[in-house]
Amino acid sequence: MRVALVEYGIGNVLSVANALTRAGVTPVVVRDGDELTALDASCVVMPGVGAVGEALLLLRQRGLDVALQALVVDRGVPFLGICVGMQVMAETCEEFGEHRGLGWIPGRVRRLAPEGSSLRLPHVGWNTISLRDDGDFLTGLDGEHFYFVHSFVMECPDEYVVATANYGHPFVAAVCHGRLMGVQFHPEKSSQAGAVLLSEFLTRAAPIAA
């Protein structure tokens, strides 16, 4: 099984690689579009920490946006975006200006709390998630604790939302559209619940590998 782990200069790649190794796979780190295309991956995992605008700039500079579009959207290879790796899937992102996202999920990325709010940002620490319907790839994880570090969140139509969390008010914690999956939290830092999530993602990707 060829698991592509996208390194584009703004992610905690090592901790995600270690978590995937514990889940039973050895990911291949790819740093540009050519490497990703050549790998012919069974699935793609893209972490991210920091500003989504910078992330989008780096993805485009490295040709990863085009390669990801061809692999993930056109071919339907399973994709898991983590934190900023989830946010880049939106149409627009409002962080230090407005940025054009990859446009895979209709919606936008906005600040978790407005300027001047008493809510402290970033939102850092453990928080529980609440599943919508069966939770899709998060089945069985309703009410589980996951580790969050973020100041911005995705806003999108309810049909894409599979889990929410609450920090002053409810916000989108996870999205899913076919084989496109994204989580605002960090499964690689979320102990057993995070391990279960990664294992479920890899199980879903396995038929593609076969």
Short mmCIF file of the C-alpha atoms (twelve columns), coordinates in Angstrom:
data_MODEL
# 
_entry.id   MODEL 
# 
loop_
_atom_site.group_PDB 
_atom_site.id 
_atom_site.type_symbol 
_atom_site.label_atom_id 
_atom_site.label_alt_id 
_atom_site.label_comp_id 
_atom_site.label_asym_id 
_atom_site.label_seq_id 
_atom_site.Cartn_x 
_atom_site.Cartn_y 
_atom_site.Cartn_z 
_atom_site.pdbx_PDB_model_num 
ATOM 1   C CA . MET A 1   0.000   0.000  0.000   1 
ATOM 2   C CA . ARG A 2   1.561   3.284  -1.118  1 
ATOM 3   C CA . VAL A 3   0.658   6.063  1.334   1 
ATOM 4   C CA . ALA A 4   1.778   9.510  0.178   1 
ATOM 5   C CA . LEU A 5   2.547   11.925 3.018   1 
ATOM 6   C CA . VAL A 6   2.661   15.442 1.617   1 
ATOM 7   C CA . GLU A 7   5.508   17.644 2.878   1 
ATOM 8   C CA . TYR A 8   5.158   21.195 1.619   1 
ATOM 9   C CA . GLY A 9   7.046   23.126 4.275   1 
ATOM 10  C CA . ILE A 10  4.220   23.813 6.706   1 
ATOM 11  C CA . GLY A 11  3.387   20.620 8.553   1 
ATOM 12  C CA . ASN A 12  4.293   18.308 11.410  1 
ATOM 13  C CA . VAL A 13  5.230   15.559 8.986   1 
ATOM 14  C CA . LEU A 14  7.401   13.514 11.341  1 
ATOM 15  C CA . SER A 15  4.697   13.032 13.989  1 
ATOM 16  C CA . VAL A 16  2.150   12.082 11.322  1 
ATOM 17  C CA . ALA A 17  4.645   9.660  9.751   1 
ATOM 18  C CA . ASN A 18  5.194   8.039  13.143  1 
ATOM 19  C CA . ALA A 19  1.445   7.724  13.718  1 
ATOM 20  C CA . LEU A 20  0.969   6.085  10.308  1 
ATOM 21  C CA . THR A 21  3.830   3.703  11.031  1 
ATOM 22  C CA . ARG A 22  2.143   2.687  14.265  1 
ATOM 23  C CA . ALA A 23  -1.016  2.077  12.207  1 
ATOM 24  C CA . GLY A 24  0.904   -0.462 10.142  1 
ATOM 25  C CA . VAL A 25  2.084   1.392  7.024   1 
ATOM 26  C CA . THR A 26  5.301   3.118  6.005   1 
ATOM 27  C CA . PRO A 27  4.381   6.395  4.313   1 
ATOM 28  C CA . VAL A 28  6.398   7.877  1.471   1 
ATOM 29  C CA . VAL A 29  7.121   11.585 1.942   1 
ATOM 30  C CA . VAL A 30  6.533   13.592 -1.249  1 
ATOM 31  C CA . ARG A 31  7.686   17.185 -1.595  1 
ATOM 32  C CA . ASP A 32  6.454   18.281 -5.011  1 
ATOM 33  C CA . GLY A 33  3.972   17.425 -7.714  1 
ATOM 34  C CA . ASP A 34  6.391   15.299 -9.717  1 
ATOM 35  C CA . GLU A 35  7.156   13.073 -6.722  1 
ATOM 36  C CA . LEU A 36  3.470   12.661 -5.947  1 
ATOM 37  C CA . THR A 37  2.583   11.787 -9.530  1 
ATOM 38  C CA . ALA A 38  5.460   9.308  -9.845  1 
ATOM 39  C CA . LEU A 39  4.463   7.488  -6.646  1 
ATOM 40  C CA . ASP A 40  1.016   6.488  -7.954  1 
ATOM 41  C CA . ALA A 41  -0.240  6.538  -4.384  1 
ATOM 42  C CA . SER A 42  -3.005  4.394  -2.923  1 
ATOM 43  C CA . CYS A 43  -4.012  7.267  -0.622  1 
ATOM 44  C CA . VAL A 44  -2.792  10.702 0.397   1 
ATOM 45  C CA . VAL A 45  -2.371  12.247 3.849   1 
ATOM 46  C CA . MET A 46  -1.680  15.976 4.085   1 
ATOM 47  C CA . PRO A 47  -0.936  17.570 7.460   1 
ATOM 48  C CA . GLY A 48  -0.541  21.275 8.033   1 
ATOM 49  C CA . VAL A 49  0.298   23.743 10.793  1 
ATOM 50  C CA . GLY A 50  0.215   27.518 10.508  1 
ATOM 51  C CA . ALA A 51  -1.406  29.893 8.048   1 
ATOM 52  C CA . VAL A 52  -3.626  28.487 5.312   1 
ATOM 53  C CA . GLY A 53  -2.665  31.244 2.862   1 
ATOM 54  C CA . GLU A 54  1.011   30.308 3.120   1 
ATOM 55  C CA . ALA A 55  0.068   26.642 2.760   1 
ATOM 56  C CA . LEU A 56  -1.794  27.308 -0.495  1 
ATOM 57  C CA . LEU A 57  1.103   29.366 -1.850  1 
ATOM 58  C CA . LEU A 58  3.590   26.590 -1.110  1 
ATOM 59  C CA . LEU A 59  1.343   23.905 -2.609  1 
ATOM 60  C CA . ARG A 60  1.118   25.869 -5.841  1 
ATOM 61  C CA . GLN A 61  4.813   26.711 -5.947  1 
ATOM 62  C CA . ARG A 62  5.639   23.006 -5.716  1 
ATOM 63  C CA . GLY A 63  3.064   21.913 -8.293  1 
ATOM 64  C CA . LEU A 64  1.242   19.895 -5.659  1 
ATOM 65  C CA . ASP A 65  -2.121  21.525 -6.365  1 
ATOM 66  C CA . VAL A 66  -2.183  20.169 -9.923  1 
ATOM 67  C CA . ALA A 67  -0.911  16.726 -8.926  1 
ATOM 68  C CA . LEU A 68  -3.427  16.470 -6.095  1 
ATOM 69  C CA . GLN A 69  -6.275  17.508 -8.366  1 
ATOM 70  C CA . ALA A 70  -5.385  14.774 -10.850 1 
ATOM 71  C CA . LEU A 71  -4.892  12.089 -8.226  1 
ATOM 72  C CA . VAL A 72  -7.509  12.881 -5.604  1 
ATOM 73  C CA . VAL A 73  -10.332 14.605 -7.478  1 
ATOM 74  C CA . ASP A 74  -10.051 13.144 -10.975 1 
ATOM 75  C CA . ARG A 75  -9.039  9.603  -9.993  1 
ATOM 76  C CA . GLY A 76  -10.768 9.422  -6.602  1 
ATOM 77  C CA . VAL A 77  -7.764  8.338  -4.537  1 
ATOM 78  C CA . PRO A 78  -8.625  8.649  -0.799  1 
ATOM 79  C CA . PHE A 79  -7.375  11.848 0.824   1 
ATOM 80  C CA . LEU A 80  -7.093  12.857 4.481   1 
ATOM 81  C CA . GLY A 81  -6.364  16.514 5.255   1 
ATOM 82  C CA . ILE A 82  -5.296  17.360 8.801   1 
ATOM 83  C CA . CYS A 83  -5.844  20.853 10.294  1 
ATOM 84  C CA . VAL A 84  -4.531  23.266 7.611   1 
ATOM 85  C CA . GLY A 85  -4.515  20.241 5.304   1 
ATOM 86  C CA . MET A 86  -8.295  20.236 5.695   1 
ATOM 87  C CA . GLN A 87  -8.695  24.007 5.365   1 
ATOM 88  C CA . VAL A 88  -6.989  24.189 1.956   1 
ATOM 89  C CA . MET A 89  -9.882  22.128 0.514   1 
ATOM 90  C CA . ALA A 90  -12.271 25.091 0.876   1 
ATOM 91  C CA . GLU A 91  -13.092 27.544 -1.915  1 
ATOM 92  C CA . THR A 92  -11.807 30.634 -0.105  1 
ATOM 93  C CA . CYS A 93  -9.725  31.260 2.990   1 
ATOM 94  C CA . GLU A 94  -9.788  34.464 5.033   1 
ATOM 95  C CA . GLU A 95  -6.522  34.481 6.956   1 
ATOM 96  C CA . PHE A 96  -4.185  37.479 6.576   1 
ATOM 97  C CA . GLY A 97  -6.137  38.433 3.455   1 
ATOM 98  C CA . GLU A 98  -8.358  36.382 1.171   1 
ATOM 99  C CA . HIS A 99  -6.939  33.375 -0.668  1 
ATOM 100 C CA . ARG A 100 -8.306  31.024 -3.304  1 
ATOM 101 C CA . GLY A 101 -8.484  27.511 -1.920  1 
ATOM 102 C CA . LEU A 102 -8.383  24.238 -3.831  1 
ATOM 103 C CA . GLY A 103 -12.182 24.364 -4.138  1 
ATOM 104 C CA . TRP A 104 -12.860 20.706 -3.326  1 
ATOM 105 C CA . ILE A 105 -15.382 21.554 -0.582  1 
ATOM 106 C CA . PRO A 106 -17.800 24.479 -1.125  1 
ATOM 107 C CA . GLY A 107 -17.294 26.970 1.652   1 
ATOM 108 C CA . ARG A 108 -14.718 29.190 3.260   1 
ATOM 109 C CA . VAL A 109 -12.218 29.271 6.099   1 
ATOM 110 C CA . ARG A 110 -12.878 31.982 8.665   1 
ATOM 111 C CA . ARG A 111 -11.584 33.080 12.047  1 
ATOM 112 C CA . LEU A 112 -12.999 30.967 14.884  1 
ATOM 113 C CA . ALA A 113 -13.920 34.113 16.840  1 
ATOM 114 C CA . PRO A 114 -14.267 37.701 15.575  1 
ATOM 115 C CA . GLU A 115 -11.675 40.350 16.341  1 
ATOM 116 C CA . GLY A 116 -12.259 41.759 19.800  1 
ATOM 117 C CA . SER A 117 -13.971 38.614 21.069  1 
ATOM 118 C CA . SER A 118 -13.251 37.444 24.605  1 
ATOM 119 C CA . LEU A 119 -12.642 33.933 23.240  1 
ATOM 120 C CA . ARG A 120 -8.938  33.192 23.441  1 
ATOM 121 C CA . LEU A 121 -7.220  32.130 20.232  1 
ATOM 122 C CA . PRO A 122 -5.709  29.862 19.189  1 
ATOM 123 C CA . HIS A 123 -7.979  27.124 20.461  1 
ATOM 124 C CA . VAL A 124 -5.415  24.737 21.946  1 
ATOM 125 C CA . GLY A 125 -6.003  21.473 23.746  1 
ATOM 126 C CA . TRP A 126 -8.357  18.525 24.031  1 
ATOM 127 C CA . ASN A 127 -11.969 18.797 22.968  1 
ATOM 128 C CA . THR A 128 -14.774 16.348 22.296  1 
ATOM 129 C CA . ILE A 129 -16.402 15.851 18.909  1 
ATOM 130 C CA . SER A 130 -20.077 15.230 18.144  1 
ATOM 131 C CA . LEU A 131 -20.885 13.151 15.084  1 
ATOM 132 C CA . ARG A 132 -23.531 13.925 12.495  1 
ATOM 133 C CA . ASP A 133 -25.601 10.882 11.511  1 
ATOM 134 C CA . ASP A 134 -23.229 7.878  11.486  1 
ATOM 135 C CA . GLY A 135 -20.093 10.031 11.366  1 
ATOM 136 C CA . ASP A 136 -18.870 8.379  8.173   1 
ATOM 137 C CA . PHE A 137 -15.126 7.673  8.639   1 
ATOM 138 C CA . LEU A 138 -15.449 8.702  12.312  1 
ATOM 139 C CA . THR A 139 -17.983 5.985  13.152  1 
ATOM 140 C CA . GLY A 140 -17.657 4.911  16.776  1 
ATOM 141 C CA . LEU A 141 -15.798 8.066  17.831  1 
ATOM 142 C CA . ASP A 142 -18.765 10.166 18.966  1 
ATOM 143 C CA . GLY A 143 -17.848 12.013 22.164  1 
ATOM 144 C CA . GLU A 144 -14.158 11.113 21.899  1 
ATOM 145 C CA . HIS A 145 -11.441 13.609 22.787  1 
ATOM 146 C CA . PHE A 146 -9.114  14.949 20.088  1 
ATOM 147 C CA . TYR A 147 -6.292  17.479 20.203  1 
ATOM 148 C CA . PHE A 148 -6.871  20.857 18.512  1 
ATOM 149 C CA . VAL A 149 -4.530  23.758 17.680  1 
ATOM 150 C CA . HIS A 150 -6.153  26.385 15.449  1 
ATOM 151 C CA . SER A 151 -7.588  29.882 15.145  1 
ATOM 152 C CA . PHE A 152 -9.521  29.390 11.908  1 
ATOM 153 C CA . VAL A 153 -12.272 26.970 10.910  1 
ATOM 154 C CA . MET A 154 -14.069 25.824 7.793   1 
ATOM 155 C CA . GLU A 155 -17.647 26.871 7.125   1 
ATOM 156 C CA . CYS A 156 -19.445 24.685 4.580   1 
ATOM 157 C CA . PRO A 157 -22.895 23.216 3.816   1 
ATOM 158 C CA . ASP A 158 -24.217 20.719 6.364   1 
ATOM 159 C CA . GLU A 159 -24.109 17.871 3.848   1 
ATOM 160 C CA . TYR A 160 -20.296 17.889 4.032   1 
ATOM 161 C CA . VAL A 161 -20.055 18.069 7.835   1 
ATOM 162 C CA . VAL A 162 -19.555 14.768 9.668   1 
ATOM 163 C CA . ALA A 163 -18.497 16.108 13.081  1 
ATOM 164 C CA . THR A 164 -18.567 19.293 15.110  1 
ATOM 165 C CA . ALA A 165 -16.889 20.512 18.279  1 
ATOM 166 C CA . ASN A 166 -17.631 23.426 20.570  1 
ATOM 167 C CA . TYR A 167 -15.394 26.315 21.588  1 
ATOM 168 C CA . GLY A 168 -17.609 29.197 22.577  1 
ATOM 169 C CA . HIS A 169 -19.932 28.019 19.815  1 
ATOM 170 C CA . PRO A 170 -20.160 24.958 17.565  1 
ATOM 171 C CA . PHE A 171 -17.672 24.708 14.696  1 
ATOM 172 C CA . VAL A 172 -16.863 22.175 11.975  1 
ATOM 173 C CA . ALA A 173 -14.461 19.530 13.246  1 
ATOM 174 C CA . ALA A 174 -14.526 17.132 10.283  1 
ATOM 175 C CA . VAL A 175 -15.782 16.994 6.714   1 
ATOM 176 C CA . CYS A 176 -16.271 14.246 4.148   1 
ATOM 177 C CA . HIS A 177 -17.196 14.178 0.476   1 
ATOM 178 C CA . GLY A 178 -16.796 10.757 -1.078  1 
ATOM 179 C CA . ARG A 179 -13.145 9.834  -0.596  1 
ATOM 180 C CA . LEU A 180 -12.212 13.381 0.460   1 
ATOM 181 C CA . MET A 181 -11.867 13.526 4.240   1 
ATOM 182 C CA . GLY A 182 -10.658 16.295 6.520   1 
ATOM 183 C CA . VAL A 183 -10.269 16.870 10.251  1 
ATOM 184 C CA . GLN A 184 -9.604  20.149 12.036  1 
ATOM 185 C CA . PHE A 185 -7.910  18.346 14.926  1 
ATOM 186 C CA . HIS A 186 -4.667  16.369 15.014  1 
ATOM 187 C CA . PRO A 187 -5.191  12.582 15.080  1 
ATOM 188 C CA . GLU A 188 -1.428  12.051 15.363  1 
ATOM 189 C CA . LYS A 189 -1.546  13.829 18.753  1 
ATOM 190 C CA . SER A 190 -4.844  12.319 19.890  1 
ATOM 191 C CA . SER A 191 -3.793  9.060  21.523  1 
ATOM 192 C CA . GLN A 192 -6.004  6.005  20.956  1 
ATOM 193 C CA . ALA A 193 -8.881  7.885  19.315  1 
ATOM 194 C CA . GLY A 194 -6.489  9.299  16.740  1 
ATOM 195 C CA . ALA A 195 -5.038  5.859  16.094  1 
ATOM 196 C CA . VAL A 196 -8.535  4.467  15.475  1 
ATOM 197 C CA . LEU A 197 -9.272  7.255  13.005  1 
ATOM 198 C CA . LEU A 198 -6.070  6.684  11.021  1 
ATOM 199 C CA . SER A 199 -6.676  2.941  10.943  1 
ATOM 200 C CA . GLU A 200 -10.198 3.499  9.612   1 
ATOM 201 C CA . PHE A 201 -8.888  5.817  6.902   1 
ATOM 202 C CA . LEU A 202 -6.287  3.238  5.835   1 
ATOM 203 C CA . THR A 203 -8.906  0.480  5.840   1 
ATOM 204 C CA . ARG A 204 -11.062 2.560  3.489   1 
ATOM 205 C CA . ALA A 205 -8.079  3.098  1.222   1 
ATOM 206 C CA . ALA A 206 -7.105  -0.574 1.114   1 
ATOM 207 C CA . PRO A 207 -9.568  -1.613 -1.658  1 
ATOM 208 C CA . ILE A 208 -8.042  1.051  -3.873  1 
ATOM 209 C CA . ALA A 209 -4.602  -0.426 -3.250  1 
ATOM 210 C CA . ALA A 210 -5.831  -3.896 -4.188  1 
# 
